[in-house]
Amino acid sequence: MCGVSGILHKNQTIGGSLPAIGDQLIRMLEPMTHRGRDSSGVTIVGEQPEGDFIVRIWTDSPREAEDVLARAEDTVRRVGGVVCSSRHTGQFLRLAVNYEGEPSELAADLLDTPGVALHSIGRTSEVIKDVGTPVAMDQRHDIGAICGTHGIGHVRMATESRVDVNHAHPFWAYPFPDVSVVHNGQLTNYHKLRRMYEDQGHHFQTGNDSELIAVYLADKLAQGEGLDDALRASLDDLDGTFTYLVATRDGLGYAKDQWSAKPLVTMETDDVIAIASEEIALRGVFDQEIDRAEPQKSEVMTWLL
């Protein structure tokens, strides 16, 4: 049992003030802590970074965090990039980078850097995740201060893969920028699909089936499919019980499997769409009375900025 959430502000203008997406996601996730206390995480999209890309890194060695950050910076420079800013919070590292090459090449070189686990590369987004509750994560990473246009969040109760930072949600679709997923459920054809994608040259960083959903969707988008079409195709290609949300650079969407076993509730106005596993999470964003809707089996919805 896990909890998912998502929010998108529809009427954003370039250069305008951005809503506090980080704070809204934390307020949505905290009432769902009973659905999972193992780990929490968010993707925040629509940031205006200092460089071309935001790079989020984690290292499993707290004593070597500064050394890993230095090695990552050296890797960026070696491949022709420029580090605009860098900081680390414990074992978590964040780089703003100017880089004119392919994101996949930057991702591969960073992943080959000793001590580096790569959580995301985004042009306007970043994945922040940690063990523990949403409030604890916010206190450690100051997520409430991050503004953007939309985002997704997750609280996890681990049932299959291990409990650690790397297996927390959201999952970034390596090496595609700005595609990430949160998921409640289980894929029964995970191993078959993973082998297929690995044969095609894709790389997986964890043993969590949710990572495969992110790679699946990013691969569809890279082939020119629209977000709505990619989600609808997943209803046939993914087996199991699942409800997942996806965030891209300019969109948000959800898909529910044919059994509709995992709960989902939405509330929508002319300005905002919010989605969560439970209505109480939505009440953390909407203080006025708004009709709720419950997506049904084999249902897909997407919103684009």
Backbone as CSV, one residue per row, in Angstrom:
resi,resn,N_x,N_y,N_z,CA_x,CA_y,CA_z,C_x,C_y,C_z
1,MET,0.850,-1.201,0.000,0.000,0.000,0.000,0.877,1.239,0.000
2,CYS,0.697,2.096,-0.998,1.435,3.345,-1.115,0.453,4.470,-1.406
3,GLY,0.917,5.690,-1.344,0.090,6.842,-1.672,0.745,7.672,-2.753
4,VAL,-0.044,8.114,-3.736,0.470,8.956,-4.815,-0.284,10.281,-4.824
5,SER,0.365,11.300,-5.344,-0.283,12.602,-5.475,0.308,13.345,-6.662
6,GLY,-0.481,14.274,-7.202,-0.004,15.111,-8.292,-0.801,16.395,-8.369
7,ILE,-0.179,17.441,-8.867,-0.856,18.729,-9.010,-0.277,19.468,-10.199
8,LEU,-1.137,20.159,-10.934,-0.715,20.980,-12.063,-1.519,22.264,-12.070
9,HIS,-0.827,23.391,-12.172,-1.457,24.698,-12.301,-1.515,25.031,-13.790
10,LYS,-2.704,25.186,-14.311,-2.914,25.216,-15.756,-2.508,26.526,-16.416
11,ASN,-2.683,27.638,-15.724,-2.591,28.945,-16.385,-1.325,29.691,-15.966
12,GLN,-0.181,29.098,-16.294,1.091,29.730,-15.982,1.607,30.518,-17.177
13,THR,2.186,31.675,-16.911,2.757,32.510,-17.971,4.259,32.592,-17.786
14,ILE,4.974,32.644,-18.906,6.429,32.720,-18.864,6.858,33.997,-18.149
15,GLY,7.729,33.834,-17.180,8.217,34.979,-16.434,7.346,35.363,-15.254
16,GLY,6.167,34.739,-15.130,5.285,35.049,-14.023,5.721,34.347,-12.747
17,SER,5.092,34.727,-11.651,5.406,34.070,-10.382,4.846,32.656,-10.383
18,LEU,5.610,31.721,-9.843,5.230,30.321,-9.851,4.668,29.901,-8.501
19,PRO,3.708,28.981,-8.493,3.139,28.508,-7.220,4.131,27.646,-6.450
20,ALA,3.888,27.525,-5.169,4.762,26.753,-4.282,4.423,25.272,-4.398
21,ILE,4.824,24.669,-5.499,4.499,23.266,-5.769,5.060,22.355,-4.680
22,GLY,6.272,22.627,-4.225,6.864,21.787,-3.191,6.021,21.762,-1.935
23,ASP,5.585,22.926,-1.490,4.749,23.000,-0.291,3.423,22.280,-0.505
24,GLN,2.823,22.437,-1.676,1.549,21.787,-1.944,1.684,20.273,-1.961
25,LEU,2.757,19.771,-2.532,2.951,18.321,-2.566,3.161,17.758,-1.157
26,ILE,3.919,18.455,-0.340,4.120,17.991,1.031,2.793,17.979,1.787
27,ARG,1.972,19.021,1.591,0.674,19.081,2.280,-0.273,17.990,1.785
28,MET,-0.110,17.550,0.551,-0.917,16.445,0.049,-0.421,15.092,0.564
29,LEU,0.891,14.960,0.678,1.457,13.666,1.066,1.325,13.375,2.554
30,GLU,1.464,14.392,3.381,1.507,14.152,4.822,0.250,13.455,5.352
31,PRO,-0.968,13.830,4.908,-2.146,13.103,5.417,-2.195,11.641,4.984
32,MET,-1.356,11.250,4.029,-1.327,9.864,3.563,-0.150,9.088,4.135
33,THR,0.487,9.617,5.166,1.636,8.931,5.748,1.287,7.523,6.211
34,HIS,0.021,7.307,6.615,-0.386,5.969,7.046,-0.309,4.949,5.916
35,ARG,-0.232,5.410,4.676,-0.125,4.500,3.537,1.321,4.052,3.293
36,GLY,2.273,4.666,3.984,3.663,4.271,3.817,4.606,5.239,4.496
37,ARG,5.456,4.696,5.368,6.419,5.526,6.087,7.860,5.164,5.734
38,ASP,8.039,4.209,4.792,9.398,3.778,4.465,10.188,4.877,3.761
39,SER,9.556,5.563,2.819,10.238,6.623,2.091,9.213,7.567,1.489
40,SER,9.696,8.738,1.076,8.852,9.768,0.465,9.641,10.426,-0.658
41,GLY,8.917,11.044,-1.594,9.626,11.731,-2.662,8.707,12.573,-3.516
42,VAL,9.311,13.516,-4.220,8.564,14.394,-5.116,9.373,14.639,-6.385
43,THR,8.658,14.929,-7.460,9.235,15.565,-8.635,8.595,16.939,-8.754
44,ILE,9.406,17.960,-8.854,8.912,19.319,-9.040,9.346,19.797,-10.421
45,VAL,8.368,20.239,-11.224,8.608,20.625,-12.611,8.285,22.109,-12.784
46,GLY,9.001,22.743,-13.689,8.723,24.132,-14.002,9.661,25.106,-13.343
47,GLU,10.701,24.570,-12.710,11.691,25.453,-12.116,12.425,26.235,-13.205
48,GLN,13.049,27.315,-12.813,13.844,28.131,-13.716,15.296,28.044,-13.264
49,PRO,16.003,26.994,-13.686,17.347,26.726,-13.148,18.389,27.703,-13.686
50,GLU,19.527,27.702,-13.002,20.620,28.574,-13.427,21.268,28.089,-14.710
51,GLY,21.211,26.794,-14.981,21.862,26.240,-16.159,20.887,25.533,-17.074
52,ASP,21.456,24.749,-17.998,20.628,23.988,-18.942,19.942,22.808,-18.264
53,PHE,20.594,22.235,-17.252,20.071,21.026,-16.609,20.225,21.116,-15.096
54,ILE,19.276,20.485,-14.404,19.398,20.222,-12.976,19.751,18.744,-12.822
55,VAL,20.823,18.468,-12.117,21.282,17.098,-11.910,21.173,16.769,-10.423
56,ARG,20.462,15.686,-10.100,20.328,15.232,-8.707,21.071,13.913,-8.545
57,ILE,21.962,13.889,-7.552,22.843,12.747,-7.305,22.726,12.338,-5.844
58,TRP,22.893,11.053,-5.601,22.981,10.541,-4.236,24.189,9.622,-4.150
59,THR,24.848,9.625,-3.008,25.942,8.687,-2.762,25.661,7.917,-1.487
60,ASP,26.030,6.661,-1.476,25.738,5.833,-0.305,26.779,5.990,0.801
61,SER,27.761,6.873,0.611,28.807,7.072,1.600,28.771,8.501,2.139
62,PRO,28.256,8.696,3.345,28.191,10.060,3.882,29.562,10.697,4.055
63,ARG,30.569,9.897,4.331,31.906,10.448,4.531,32.531,10.941,3.233
64,GLU,32.069,10.415,2.112,32.678,10.763,0.831,31.824,11.723,0.009
65,ALA,30.798,12.314,0.617,29.878,13.145,-0.158,30.594,14.288,-0.874
66,GLU,31.476,14.981,-0.181,32.188,16.091,-0.813,33.098,15.592,-1.925
67,ASP,33.743,14.443,-1.720,34.606,13.889,-2.762,33.792,13.465,-3.985
68,VAL,32.611,12.855,-3.743,31.755,12.448,-4.862,31.281,13.667,-5.638
69,LEU,30.902,14.723,-4.925,30.486,15.952,-5.592,31.617,16.499,-6.448
70,ALA,32.825,16.487,-5.929,33.973,16.971,-6.707,34.203,16.111,-7.943
71,ARG,34.059,14.783,-7.792,34.231,13.900,-8.943,33.150,14.140,-9.987
72,ALA,31.913,14.358,-9.520,30.823,14.640,-10.460,31.068,15.948,-11.208
73,GLU,31.529,16.963,-10.497,31.848,18.233,-11.154,32.959,18.047,-12.180
74,ASP,33.960,17.267,-11.839,35.047,16.995,-12.783,34.528,16.276,-14.026
75,THR,33.585,15.345,-13.821,33.006,14.626,-14.960,32.273,15.583,-15.887
76,VAL,31.475,16.491,-15.315,30.754,17.474,-16.134,31.740,18.292,-16.966
77,ARG,32.813,18.757,-16.343,33.797,19.579,-17.065,34.511,18.760,-18.130
78,ARG,34.797,17.507,-17.827,35.525,16.657,-18.772,34.745,16.430,-20.055
79,VAL,33.410,16.390,-19.956,32.593,16.156,-21.150,32.146,17.471,-21.804
80,GLY,32.722,18.580,-21.362,32.455,19.854,-22.012,31.383,20.695,-21.358
81,GLY,30.944,20.331,-20.162,29.923,21.099,-19.474,30.511,22.130,-18.528
82,VAL,29.654,22.989,-18.041,30.042,24.024,-17.085,29.144,23.897,-15.855
83,VAL,29.734,23.813,-14.676,28.974,23.756,-13.435,28.630,25.177,-13.011
84,CYS,27.338,25.509,-13.058,26.889,26.849,-12.672,26.760,26.986,-11.160
85,SER,26.311,25.929,-10.505,26.218,25.926,-9.048,26.203,24.491,-8.566
86,SER,26.601,24.297,-7.323,26.583,22.959,-6.736,26.374,23.077,-5.238
87,ARG,25.704,22.090,-4.688,25.532,22.036,-3.241,25.237,20.599,-2.836
88,HIS,25.527,20.298,-1.581,25.170,18.974,-1.086,24.534,19.099,0.279
89,THR,23.529,18.270,0.499,22.862,18.143,1.791,23.081,16.719,2.247
90,GLY,24.037,16.527,3.124,24.386,15.171,3.513,24.889,14.395,2.310
91,GLN,24.214,13.303,2.000,24.614,12.453,0.875,23.922,12.832,-0.428
92,PHE,23.165,13.907,-0.433,22.407,14.342,-1.600,23.113,15.520,-2.265
93,LEU,23.305,15.421,-3.563,24.061,16.412,-4.308,23.195,16.998,-5.417
94,ARG,23.303,18.319,-5.625,22.536,18.990,-6.681,23.469,19.871,-7.493
95,LEU,23.465,19.682,-8.804,24.269,20.487,-9.712,23.360,21.199,-10.705
96,ALA,23.647,22.463,-10.979,23.063,23.165,-12.124,24.159,23.248,-13.176
97,VAL,23.862,22.768,-14.376,24.901,22.531,-15.376,24.514,23.149,-16.716
98,ASN,25.469,23.808,-17.365,25.337,24.154,-18.776,26.019,23.067,-19.586
99,TYR,25.284,22.500,-20.533,25.812,21.371,-21.300,25.102,21.326,-22.640
100,GLU,25.884,21.318,-23.721,25.312,21.371,-25.068,25.197,20.005,-25.725
101,GLY,25.689,18.969,-25.085,25.621,17.637,-25.675,24.306,16.943,-25.390
102,GLU,24.271,15.654,-25.691,23.080,14.858,-25.447,22.963,14.523,-23.953
103,PRO,21.783,14.675,-23.373,21.605,14.315,-21.957,21.986,12.870,-21.659
104,SER,21.762,11.970,-22.618,22.087,10.566,-22.400,23.588,10.366,-22.203
105,GLU,24.403,11.150,-22.910,25.851,11.035,-22.771,26.303,11.570,-21.408
106,LEU,25.726,12.681,-20.989,26.032,13.217,-19.668,25.618,12.228,-18.589
107,ALA,24.434,11.642,-18.734,23.943,10.676,-17.737,24.872,9.474,-17.645
108,ALA,25.291,8.941,-18.795,26.151,7.760,-18.801,27.489,8.053,-18.143
109,ASP,28.079,9.219,-18.433,29.367,9.563,-17.838,29.248,9.779,-16.334
110,LEU,28.162,10.413,-15.904,27.973,10.606,-14.467,27.778,9.274,-13.757
111,LEU,27.013,8.375,-14.370,26.751,7.085,-13.734,28.018,6.241,-13.643
112,ASP,28.981,6.496,-14.523,30.264,5.797,-14.467,31.210,6.408,-13.436
113,THR,30.831,7.522,-12.852,31.662,8.191,-11.858,31.550,7.452,-10.526
114,PRO,32.663,7.058,-9.917,32.594,6.295,-8.659,31.809,7.030,-7.575
115,GLY,30.886,6.287,-6.941,30.101,6.822,-5.838,28.801,7.484,-6.226
116,VAL,28.541,7.639,-7.536,27.368,8.386,-7.999,26.182,7.462,-8.249
117,ALA,25.038,7.780,-7.635,23.738,7.236,-8.021,22.943,8.415,-8.578
118,LEU,22.427,8.274,-9.772,21.812,9.390,-10.484,20.301,9.336,-10.324
119,HIS,19.739,10.311,-9.623,18.298,10.324,-9.374,17.522,11.040,-10.466
120,SER,18.102,12.042,-11.114,17.398,12.688,-12.226,18.306,13.678,-12.926
121,ILE,18.005,13.862,-14.209,18.532,14.979,-14.995,17.325,15.632,-15.655
122,GLY,17.160,16.920,-15.450,15.998,17.610,-16.019,16.354,18.994,-16.503
123,ARG,15.654,19.418,-17.539,15.825,20.797,-18.009,15.092,21.769,-17.091
124,THR,13.955,21.326,-16.545,13.188,22.204,-15.659,12.658,21.454,-14.434
125,SER,13.205,20.287,-14.149,12.642,19.482,-13.062,13.731,18.756,-12.302
126,GLU,13.375,18.311,-11.092,14.279,17.495,-10.296,13.478,16.543,-9.426
127,VAL,14.079,15.392,-9.176,13.525,14.382,-8.284,14.239,14.498,-6.942
128,ILE,13.451,14.625,-5.873,13.993,14.673,-4.519,13.297,13.585,-3.716
129,LYS,14.056,12.648,-3.174,13.454,11.550,-2.419,14.389,11.127,-1.305
130,ASP,13.772,10.545,-0.263,14.543,10.199,0.929,13.771,9.146,1.709
131,VAL,14.423,8.480,2.619,13.726,7.575,3.528,12.981,8.409,4.570
132,GLY,11.888,7.847,5.094,11.123,8.542,6.111,9.892,9.236,5.574
133,THR,9.284,10.061,6.402,7.995,10.685,6.107,8.159,11.956,5.285
134,PRO,7.059,12.460,4.692,7.136,13.722,3.936,7.611,14.905,4.769
135,VAL,7.139,15.006,6.008,7.555,16.129,6.851,9.048,16.064,7.136
136,ALA,9.554,14.871,7.434,10.987,14.717,7.673,11.782,15.053,6.421
137,MET,11.286,14.642,5.257,11.955,14.953,4.002,11.968,16.456,3.754
138,ASP,10.856,17.112,4.031,10.779,18.557,3.846,11.750,19.278,4.771
139,GLN,11.836,18.839,5.999,12.753,19.469,6.947,14.201,19.327,6.505
140,ARG,14.490,18.219,5.864,15.875,17.980,5.459,16.217,18.690,4.153
141,HIS,15.258,18.754,3.222,15.561,19.252,1.881,14.887,20.585,1.548
142,ASP,14.101,21.126,2.471,13.416,22.407,2.266,12.590,22.395,0.976
143,ILE,11.847,21.329,0.784,11.052,21.172,-0.431,9.953,22.220,-0.512
144,GLY,9.403,22.621,0.623,8.322,23.595,0.623,8.687,24.925,0.001
145,ALA,9.969,25.219,-0.128,10.407,26.497,-0.692,10.553,26.448,-2.210
146,ILE,10.365,25.269,-2.828,10.596,25.130,-4.268,9.309,25.405,-5.031
147,CYS,9.398,26.305,-6.000,8.239,26.674,-6.823,8.333,26.011,-8.196
148,GLY,7.183,25.891,-8.855,7.150,25.302,-10.188,5.754,25.377,-10.756
149,THR,5.499,24.602,-11.797,4.187,24.581,-12.441,3.390,23.338,-12.085
150,HIS,4.077,22.218,-11.864,3.388,20.972,-11.537,4.362,19.991,-10.909
151,GLY,3.814,18.887,-10.417,4.666,17.890,-9.791,3.889,16.673,-9.347
152,ILE,4.630,15.662,-8.920,4.046,14.425,-8.409,4.766,14.047,-7.119
153,GLY,4.090,13.255,-6.276,4.677,12.847,-5.014,4.271,11.440,-4.626
154,HIS,4.955,10.899,-3.605,4.738,9.499,-3.243,5.131,9.259,-1.796
155,VAL,4.344,8.438,-1.104,4.749,7.833,0.160,4.727,6.323,-0.040
156,ARG,5.744,5.636,0.492,5.943,4.236,0.140,5.914,3.303,1.339
157,MET,5.187,2.215,1.159,5.309,1.039,2.012,5.887,-0.060,1.126
158,ALA,7.117,-0.423,1.367,7.803,-1.371,0.497,7.206,-2.765,0.616
159,THR,6.944,-3.378,-0.534,6.419,-4.745,-0.552,7.293,-5.688,-1.363
160,GLU,8.038,-5.163,-2.334,8.843,-6.018,-3.193,10.337,-5.700,-3.063
161,SER,10.754,-4.511,-3.527,12.167,-4.174,-3.520,12.578,-3.567,-2.188
162,ARG,13.847,-3.355,-2.020,14.427,-2.956,-0.741,13.998,-1.552,-0.318
163,VAL,14.204,-1.255,0.948,13.931,0.071,1.486,15.248,0.838,1.548
164,ASP,15.446,1.752,0.620,16.584,2.661,0.641,16.243,3.855,-0.233
165,VAL,17.138,4.797,-0.297,16.868,6.035,-1.043,16.671,5.748,-2.526
166,ASN,17.495,4.901,-3.113,17.405,4.654,-4.552,16.083,4.019,-4.956
167,HIS,15.495,3.209,-4.072,14.240,2.535,-4.399,13.007,3.334,-3.981
168,ALA,13.219,4.527,-3.461,12.099,5.417,-3.188,11.570,5.996,-4.497
169,HIS,10.312,6.410,-4.495,9.705,7.086,-5.641,9.872,8.588,-5.463
170,PRO,9.782,9.362,-6.550,9.542,9.014,-7.942,10.756,8.340,-8.602
171,PHE,10.461,7.680,-9.731,11.505,7.087,-10.543,11.674,7.881,-11.825
172,TRP,12.908,8.291,-12.048,13.271,9.011,-13.264,13.555,8.021,-14.382
173,ALA,13.177,8.384,-15.601,13.354,7.512,-16.758,14.741,7.729,-17.357
174,TYR,15.732,7.061,-16.796,17.099,7.162,-17.312,17.130,6.748,-18.775
175,PRO,17.765,7.535,-19.675,18.453,8.807,-19.466,17.645,9.995,-20.000
176,PHE,16.325,9.868,-20.060,15.482,10.896,-20.678,15.216,12.036,-19.688
177,PRO,15.495,13.286,-20.047,15.231,14.378,-19.107,13.741,14.609,-18.904
178,ASP,13.374,14.962,-17.664,12.038,15.459,-17.349,10.917,14.447,-17.548
179,VAL,11.167,13.173,-17.296,10.107,12.159,-17.278,10.271,11.345,-15.998
180,SER,9.245,11.337,-15.147,9.306,10.553,-13.909,7.921,10.054,-13.541
181,VAL,7.899,9.025,-12.693,6.665,8.294,-12.387,6.584,7.997,-10.891
182,VAL,5.362,8.061,-10.349,5.042,7.465,-9.046,3.957,6.416,-9.281
183,HIS,3.983,5.357,-8.460,3.205,4.161,-8.803,2.722,3.486,-7.532
184,ASN,1.494,3.031,-7.580,0.924,2.201,-6.524,0.447,0.914,-7.181
185,GLY,1.093,-0.200,-6.860,0.685,-1.465,-7.478,1.876,-2.362,-7.743
186,GLN,1.668,-3.317,-8.647,2.701,-4.283,-8.964,2.548,-4.734,-10.408
187,LEU,3.665,-4.777,-11.147,3.654,-5.283,-12.524,4.039,-6.752,-12.524
188,THR,3.207,-7.577,-13.135,3.501,-9.009,-13.173,4.370,-9.390,-14.364
189,ASN,4.503,-8.515,-15.366,5.377,-8.800,-16.505,6.627,-7.920,-16.487
190,TYR,7.021,-7.488,-15.294,8.182,-6.608,-15.147,9.442,-7.240,-15.729
191,HIS,9.763,-8.458,-15.343,11.024,-9.063,-15.761,11.075,-9.268,-17.269
192,LYS,9.960,-9.658,-17.858,9.909,-9.845,-19.313,10.157,-8.519,-20.032
193,LEU,9.487,-7.458,-19.585,9.659,-6.157,-20.229,11.048,-5.590,-19.975
194,ARG,11.555,-5.790,-18.776,12.900,-5.281,-18.486,13.928,-5.922,-19.403
195,ARG,13.859,-7.238,-19.592,14.795,-7.903,-20.499,14.677,-7.342,-21.907
196,MET,13.454,-7.066,-22.341,13.253,-6.518,-23.676,13.922,-5.151,-23.818
197,TYR,13.732,-4.296,-22.815,14.329,-2.964,-22.888,15.846,-3.018,-22.739
198,GLU,16.346,-3.916,-21.921,17.798,-4.056,-21.803,18.396,-4.544,-23.110
199,ASP,17.701,-5.425,-23.821,18.172,-5.869,-25.135,18.219,-4.715,-26.133
200,GLN,17.377,-3.704,-25.906,17.366,-2.531,-26.776,18.390,-1.479,-26.350
201,GLY,19.121,-1.761,-25.260,20.159,-0.848,-24.814,19.790,0.035,-23.646
202,HIS,18.601,-0.136,-23.084,18.207,0.670,-21.934,18.908,0.156,-20.675
203,HIS,19.103,1.076,-19.742,19.783,0.767,-18.489,18.836,1.026,-17.323
204,PHE,18.823,0.101,-16.374,17.997,0.260,-15.175,18.901,0.396,-13.962
205,GLN,18.539,1.320,-13.076,19.373,1.588,-11.905,18.917,0.840,-10.657
206,THR,17.684,0.300,-10.676,17.143,-0.376,-9.501,16.418,-1.652,-9.924
207,GLY,15.917,-2.381,-8.922,15.095,-3.550,-9.186,13.627,-3.291,-8.953
208,ASN,13.213,-2.028,-8.940,11.820,-1.666,-8.681,11.039,-1.617,-9.989
209,ASP,9.868,-2.259,-10.027,9.089,-2.312,-11.262,8.586,-0.936,-11.692
210,SER,8.485,-0.001,-10.757,8.008,1.332,-11.109,8.973,2.054,-12.042
211,GLU,10.267,1.764,-11.925,11.247,2.381,-12.821,10.960,1.994,-14.266
212,LEU,10.475,0.769,-14.478,10.180,0.327,-15.833,9.062,1.151,-16.457
213,ILE,8.064,1.546,-15.672,6.975,2.366,-16.211,7.525,3.677,-16.741
214,ALA,8.440,4.299,-15.985,9.026,5.558,-16.425,9.789,5.383,-17.731
215,VAL,10.602,4.331,-17.823,11.367,4.085,-19.048,10.435,3.771,-20.207
216,TYR,9.406,2.972,-19.951,8.420,2.637,-20.985,7.807,3.901,-21.582
217,LEU,7.336,4.801,-20.726,6.676,6.014,-21.211,7.657,6.931,-21.914
218,ALA,8.855,7.100,-21.349,9.848,7.980,-21.978,10.251,7.459,-23.353
219,ASP,10.361,6.146,-23.474,10.695,5.555,-24.772,9.597,5.838,-25.792
220,LYS,8.337,5.726,-25.383,7.215,6.050,-26.268,7.269,7.518,-26.712
221,LEU,7.515,8.410,-25.750,7.567,9.838,-26.063,8.732,10.135,-26.998
222,ALA,9.861,9.468,-26.794,11.024,9.679,-27.648,10.763,9.228,-29.076
223,GLN,9.850,8.272,-29.246,9.485,7.800,-30.583,8.432,8.682,-31.251
224,GLY,8.022,9.751,-30.561,7.099,10.709,-31.155,5.652,10.562,-30.748
225,GLU,5.341,9.609,-29.864,3.969,9.468,-29.394,3.621,10.586,-28.423
226,GLY,2.363,10.978,-28.381,1.908,11.947,-27.405,1.742,11.300,-26.045
227,LEU,1.670,12.129,-25.014,1.567,11.603,-23.655,0.305,10.769,-23.476
228,ASP,-0.824,11.241,-23.986,-2.076,10.502,-23.829,-1.998,9.143,-24.518
229,ASP,-1.436,9.104,-25.734,-1.322,7.835,-26.462,-0.400,6.871,-25.733
230,ALA,0.692,7.389,-25.153,1.633,6.524,-24.438,0.967,5.895,-23.223
231,LEU,0.183,6.671,-22.494,-0.501,6.124,-21.326,-1.545,5.089,-21.728
232,ARG,-2.273,5.361,-22.808,-3.290,4.394,-23.256,-2.640,3.085,-23.714
233,ALA,-1.496,3.176,-24.372,-0.793,1.960,-24.794,-0.355,1.135,-23.586
234,SER,-0.021,1.815,-22.491,0.449,1.094,-21.308,-0.635,0.199,-20.716
235,LEU,-1.886,0.522,-20.922,-2.970,-0.301,-20.387,-2.943,-1.703,-20.980
236,ASP,-2.473,-1.817,-22.216,-2.359,-3.123,-22.868,-0.999,-3.772,-22.621
237,ASP,0.044,-2.964,-22.532,1.401,-3.517,-22.469,1.855,-3.860,-21.059
238,LEU,1.291,-3.210,-20.046,1.673,-3.490,-18.666,0.638,-4.409,-18.024
239,ASP,1.096,-5.488,-17.408,0.206,-6.417,-16.721,0.322,-6.205,-15.211
240,GLY,-0.792,-6.408,-14.526,-0.790,-6.312,-13.085,-1.849,-5.352,-12.585
241,THR,-1.748,-5.003,-11.311,-2.639,-4.000,-10.733,-1.822,-2.739,-10.515
242,PHE,-2.247,-1.646,-11.138,-1.448,-0.434,-11.038,-2.305,0.816,-11.193
243,THR,-1.916,1.821,-10.462,-2.327,3.195,-10.685,-1.042,4.011,-10.634
244,TYR,-0.757,4.748,-11.688,0.465,5.537,-11.673,0.201,6.946,-12.204
245,LEU,1.055,7.866,-11.785,1.063,9.234,-12.280,2.401,9.473,-12.960
246,VAL,2.387,10.286,-14.009,3.615,10.647,-14.707,3.692,12.158,-14.835
247,ALA,4.885,12.693,-14.647,5.148,14.109,-14.873,6.174,14.239,-15.984
248,THR,5.892,15.099,-16.951,6.839,15.425,-18.009,7.119,16.920,-17.958
249,ARG,7.936,17.375,-18.872,8.308,18.788,-18.873,7.094,19.695,-19.002
250,ASP,6.088,19.258,-19.745,4.930,20.127,-19.971,3.600,19.439,-19.712
251,GLY,3.609,18.349,-18.919,2.346,17.663,-18.712,2.311,16.789,-17.477
252,LEU,1.088,16.366,-17.169,0.801,15.483,-16.038,-0.275,14.510,-16.484
253,GLY,-0.166,13.260,-16.049,-1.187,12.293,-16.428,-1.275,11.140,-15.449
254,TYR,-2.381,10.376,-15.568,-2.523,9.160,-14.760,-3.082,8.049,-15.621
255,ALA,-2.853,6.807,-15.169,-3.448,5.629,-15.797,-3.814,4.630,-14.721
256,LYS,-4.997,4.000,-14.889,-5.449,2.945,-13.986,-5.669,1.668,-14.787
257,ASP,-5.282,0.542,-14.211,-5.397,-0.727,-14.915,-6.860,-1.191,-15.009
258,GLN,-7.065,-2.308,-15.681,-8.412,-2.811,-15.955,-9.140,-3.294,-14.698
259,TRP,-8.404,-3.547,-13.597,-9.042,-4.030,-12.381,-9.449,-2.887,-11.453
260,SER,-8.815,-1.739,-11.624,-9.124,-0.554,-10.818,-9.046,-0.846,-9.321
261,ALA,-8.035,-1.624,-8.936,-7.915,-2.036,-7.540,-7.246,-0.982,-6.661
262,LYS,-6.496,-0.072,-7.266,-5.764,0.928,-6.502,-6.512,2.258,-6.575
263,PRO,-6.772,2.875,-5.430,-7.658,4.048,-5.403,-7.020,5.301,-6.005
264,LEU,-7.881,6.176,-6.499,-7.447,7.467,-7.023,-8.638,8.415,-6.997
265,VAL,-8.372,9.664,-6.628,-9.404,10.695,-6.556,-8.853,11.955,-7.205
266,THR,-9.702,12.690,-7.908,-9.278,13.941,-8.530,-10.221,15.072,-8.130
267,MET,-9.663,16.279,-8.101,-10.443,17.510,-7.976,-9.872,18.510,-8.965
268,GLU,-10.768,19.219,-9.662,-10.302,20.089,-10.737,-11.105,21.377,-10.786
269,THR,-10.383,22.494,-10.985,-11.002,23.793,-11.235,-10.485,24.311,-12.572
270,ASP,-10.853,25.523,-12.913,-10.347,26.119,-14.154,-8.843,26.349,-14.092
271,ASP,-8.285,26.395,-12.886,-6.877,26.746,-12.721,-5.986,25.591,-12.302
272,VAL,-6.553,24.596,-11.604,-5.728,23.569,-10.971,-6.375,22.196,-11.144
273,ILE,-5.522,21.171,-11.373,-5.948,19.789,-11.262,-5.075,19.140,-10.198
274,ALA,-5.715,18.450,-9.250,-4.991,17.731,-8.207,-5.499,16.296,-8.159
275,ILE,-4.578,15.368,-7.916,-4.854,13.937,-7.970,-4.186,13.293,-6.766
276,ALA,-4.843,12.329,-6.142,-4.225,11.637,-5.008,-4.922,10.312,-4.756
277,SER,-4.293,9.487,-3.943,-4.881,8.203,-3.573,-6.086,8.375,-2.666
278,GLU,-6.123,9.478,-1.896,-7.210,9.697,-0.953,-7.674,11.150,-1.008
279,GLU,-8.955,11.346,-0.747,-9.525,12.690,-0.781,-8.895,13.601,0.261
280,ILE,-8.513,13.058,1.398,-7.940,13.897,2.446,-6.682,14.616,1.958
281,ALA,-5.954,13.988,1.038,-4.764,14.634,0.491,-5.131,15.855,-0.346
282,LEU,-6.240,15.766,-1.075,-6.678,16.883,-1.913,-7.158,18.047,-1.067
283,ARG,-7.722,17.740,0.090,-8.201,18.809,0.977,-7.049,19.637,1.527
284,GLY,-5.834,19.122,1.417,-4.693,19.910,1.812,-4.377,21.035,0.850
285,VAL,-4.972,20.979,-0.354,-4.753,22.002,-1.373,-6.003,22.851,-1.582
286,PHE,-7.179,22.204,-1.604,-8.437,22.912,-1.840,-9.139,23.168,-0.503
287,ASP,-9.242,24.409,-0.115,-9.963,24.708,1.122,-11.429,25.013,0.871
288,GLN,-11.820,25.155,-0.422,-13.211,25.370,-0.747,-13.856,24.046,-1.170
289,GLU,-15.173,24.032,-1.250,-15.884,22.811,-1.625,-15.816,22.620,-3.132
290,ILE,-15.272,21.494,-3.556,-15.134,21.157,-4.971,-15.543,19.706,-5.147
291,ASP,-16.279,19.429,-6.201,-16.691,18.057,-6.460,-15.477,17.178,-6.740
292,ARG,-15.518,15.979,-6.212,-14.461,15.003,-6.451,-14.906,14.023,-7.518
293,ALA,-13.946,13.390,-8.163,-14.221,12.342,-9.133,-13.287,11.178,-8.862
294,GLU,-13.771,9.968,-9.113,-12.960,8.776,-8.916,-12.754,8.083,-10.260
295,PRO,-11.545,8.149,-10.806,-11.264,7.456,-12.068,-11.593,5.970,-11.959
296,GLN,-12.084,5.421,-13.056,-12.518,4.027,-13.079,-11.517,3.158,-13.830
297,LYS,-11.860,1.896,-14.045,-10.939,0.944,-14.643,-10.553,1.367,-16.064
298,SER,-9.307,1.070,-16.414,-8.754,1.350,-17.743,-8.938,2.813,-18.136
299,GLU,-8.780,3.684,-17.183,-8.986,5.117,-17.445,-7.651,5.845,-17.491
300,VAL,-7.564,6.774,-18.449,-6.380,7.603,-18.648,-6.812,9.043,-18.777
301,MET,-6.055,9.948,-18.153,-6.272,11.378,-18.343,-4.939,12.084,-18.361
302,THR,-4.830,13.112,-19.192,-3.622,13.920,-19.253,-3.976,15.395,-19.313
303,TRP,-3.076,16.214,-18.804,-3.201,17.658,-18.868,-1.866,18.225,-19.341
304,LEU,-1.914,19.164,-20.277,-0.709,19.794,-20.791,-0.741,21.286,-20.513
305,LEU,0.413,21.853,-20.237,0.502,23.293,-20.016,0.355,24.039,-21.333
